[in-house]
Amino acid sequence: MLNITIYLASSSPRRRELLDQIGLPHTVITMEVDESLPPGLSPVEQVITLSRRKAGAAAIKLAKGIVIAADTVVVLDGQVLGKPANETEALAMLERLQGTIHEVFTGVTVIELPGSRVLSNYERTEVQMRDVSRDELVRYVASKEPFDKAGAYGVQGLAAVFVAGIRGCYFNVVGLPLFKLAQMLKELDVDVSNYWR
């Protein structure tokens, strides 16, 4: 199925880079979606709901192809930490995360068009953040890196020096669990390795 167009329904440069890393040609399609959710959803339900919403919004615009969408959250003690709205919020999130083991969940949805095959799944990773001084956190926030990232940090960026260990999929923490995605694409008869030519 090398002639099928793969669409990434995301404005995230990290997700684009991850698809490039595994050699999967894709076209980015972005749209605004309502990310409000009803109360009481678990982190897994939240990321799957939003990944399905993003994929569905893109699929409506397309006649043929495969749409990939994802949503990532950071969870500490059962509380979801989204993207910080400002420097104060970013610093507060990072101060809560330092010295902890927290979770990162990413929901992934893949839609095949035309047709009605819709696959959704998720990945969970534990991240151990070392004790980080307030001065380091202030300098990190001043770098502006935290502002478009769940939990206010990017493991693939400057904050790599804060992360003492990871249990699970590293790419999940970046924003797209590549192993899980490849398995889902295989269910739609798309083998990523066929593009390595």
matplotlib code that plots the C-alpha trace (Angstrom):
import matplotlib.pyplot as plt

x = [0.0, 2.8, 0.5, -1.7, -1.3, -0.7, -2.0, -0.8, -3.5, -1.2, 0.6, 3.3, 6.8, 7.8, 5.3, 6.3, 10.0, 9.1, 7.3, 10.3, 12.6, 10.9, 10.8, 7.1, 6.1, 3.2, 1.2, 0.4, -3.2, -4.2, -7.5, -8.9, -10.9, -12.8, -10.6, -13.1, -14.0, -16.8, -15.7, -14.7, -12.8, -9.7, -6.4, -6.8, -10.3, -9.2, -6.3, -8.3, -11.3, -9.2, -7.2, -10.4, -11.8, -8.7, -8.6, -12.3, -12.0, -9.3, -11.0, -14.1, -11.9, -10.4, -11.7, -8.8, -5.8, -4.9, -5.2, -3.0, -3.8, -2.6, -3.0, -0.6, -1.0, 1.2, -0.4, 0.9, -1.0, -4.0, -4.2, -3.8, -1.3, -1.9, 0.0, 0.8, -0.9, 1.9, 5.2, 3.7, 1.7, 4.7, 6.9, 4.2, 3.9, 7.6, 8.0, 5.3, 7.0, 10.5, 11.6, 8.6, 7.8, 4.9, 3.0, 2.7, -0.2, -0.7, -3.8, -3.4, -6.2, -5.8, -8.6, -8.6, -10.4, -12.5, -14.1, -14.9, -11.9, -11.0, -8.4, -7.6, -5.1, -2.8, 0.6, 1.7, 5.2, 6.6, 9.1, 11.4, 12.3, 15.3, 15.2, 15.6, 16.5, 14.2, 17.0, 17.2, 13.5, 13.3, 16.0, 14.2, 10.9, 12.7, 13.9, 10.2, 10.5, 7.7, 4.8, 3.5, 4.1, 2.0, 3.4, 5.5, 8.6, 10.1, 12.1, 13.7, 14.9, 16.6, 14.6, 16.4, 18.8, 16.0, 14.9, 16.7, 14.9, 12.1, 10.1, 8.3, 8.3, 10.5, 8.8, 5.5, 6.9, 7.9, 4.3, 3.9, 4.5, 6.1, 6.0, 2.2, 1.6, 3.5, 1.4, -1.8, -0.8, -0.1, -3.7, -4.5, -2.1, 0.5, 4.0, 6.3, 9.4, 8.1, 9.0, 12.6, 13.7]
y = [0.0, 2.4, 4.5, 5.5, 9.0, 9.2, 12.3, 13.5, 15.4, 17.4, 20.7, 19.2, 19.4, 16.6, 14.2, 15.2, 14.5, 11.1, 10.0, 11.3, 9.2, 6.0, 6.9, 7.3, 9.8, 12.0, 15.1, 17.4, 18.5, 20.7, 21.9, 23.5, 21.0, 21.5, 20.0, 20.4, 17.1, 16.0, 15.6, 12.3, 10.8, 8.8, 9.9, 7.0, 8.0, 11.6, 10.9, 8.4, 10.7, 13.6, 11.6, 10.3, 13.8, 15.1, 12.2, 12.5, 16.2, 15.6, 12.6, 14.7, 16.7, 13.8, 11.2, 8.7, 7.9, 7.1, 9.7, 9.5, 11.7, 11.7, 13.4, 13.4, 14.2, 14.1, 12.7, 13.2, 11.5, 11.0, 14.7, 15.5, 18.3, 19.8, 22.6, 25.6, 28.9, 31.1, 31.2, 31.0, 27.9, 26.3, 26.9, 25.6, 22.4, 21.8, 22.3, 19.7, 17.2, 17.6, 14.7, 12.5, 9.6, 10.6, 9.1, 10.1, 8.8, 9.2, 8.2, 7.3, 7.0, 5.8, 6.1, 4.4, 6.2, 5.4, 2.9, 2.8, 1.2, 3.3, 2.0, 3.7, 2.7, 4.2, 4.0, 4.7, 5.5, 6.3, 9.2, 9.8, 13.4, 14.2, 16.9, 20.1, 23.4, 26.4, 28.3, 25.6, 25.5, 29.3, 29.3, 26.5, 28.4, 31.4, 29.4, 29.3, 25.5, 24.5, 26.4, 23.9, 20.8, 18.7, 18.9, 21.9, 20.0, 18.3, 15.2, 15.6, 19.1, 21.0, 19.1, 15.9, 16.8, 16.7, 13.1, 10.5, 7.5, 6.2, 3.0, 2.3, 3.9, 7.0, 8.1, 8.1, 10.8, 12.8, 12.6, 9.5, 5.9, 4.6, 0.9, 1.1, 3.2, 0.7, -2.2, -0.2, 0.6, -3.1, -3.9, -1.6, -3.5, -0.7, -2.0, 0.9, -1.0, -1.1, 2.6, 2.0, 1.8]
z = [0.0, -0.8, -3.0, -0.1, 1.4, 5.1, 6.9, 10.2, 12.0, 14.2, 14.3, 16.6, 15.1, 17.4, 15.9, 12.3, 13.3, 14.7, 11.5, 9.5, 11.8, 10.9, 7.2, 6.9, 4.3, 5.4, 4.8, 7.7, 8.0, 10.9, 12.2, 15.3, 17.5, 20.7, 23.4, 26.2, 27.9, 30.3, 33.9, 35.3, 32.4, 33.2, 31.6, 29.1, 28.2, 27.7, 25.3, 23.3, 23.1, 21.9, 19.5, 17.9, 17.8, 16.0, 13.5, 12.8, 12.1, 9.6, 8.0, 7.2, 4.8, 3.0, 0.5, 0.6, 2.7, 6.3, 9.1, 12.2, 15.3, 18.8, 22.2, 25.1, 28.8, 31.8, 35.0, 38.5, 41.4, 39.2, 38.1, 34.4, 33.6, 30.2, 28.5, 30.6, 29.8, 31.1, 32.8, 36.3, 35.4, 33.7, 36.8, 39.1, 37.0, 36.9, 40.7, 41.2, 38.8, 40.1, 42.3, 41.3, 39.2, 36.9, 34.0, 30.4, 28.4, 24.6, 22.8, 19.1, 16.5, 12.9, 10.4, 6.9, 4.1, 2.3, 4.6, 8.2, 9.9, 13.0, 15.4, 18.8, 21.4, 24.0, 25.5, 29.1, 30.3, 33.7, 33.9, 36.9, 37.2, 39.4, 42.1, 40.2, 41.8, 41.4, 39.7, 37.0, 36.6, 36.3, 33.6, 31.8, 31.8, 30.5, 27.5, 26.4, 25.6, 28.1, 26.5, 23.9, 25.9, 28.2, 31.7, 30.7, 29.6, 26.5, 27.2, 23.7, 24.4, 27.2, 29.9, 29.0, 31.8, 34.3, 33.5, 35.6, 34.1, 31.9, 32.2, 28.9, 25.5, 25.2, 22.0, 23.9, 26.2, 23.1, 21.8, 19.5, 20.6, 17.4, 18.2, 19.0, 15.9, 13.7, 15.1, 14.4, 10.8, 10.3, 11.1, 8.2, 6.0, 6.1, 6.9, 7.8, 6.7, 3.1, 2.9, 3.7, 0.0]

ax = plt.figure().add_subplot(projection="3d")
ax.plot(x, y, z, "-o")
ax.set_aspect("equal")
plt.show()
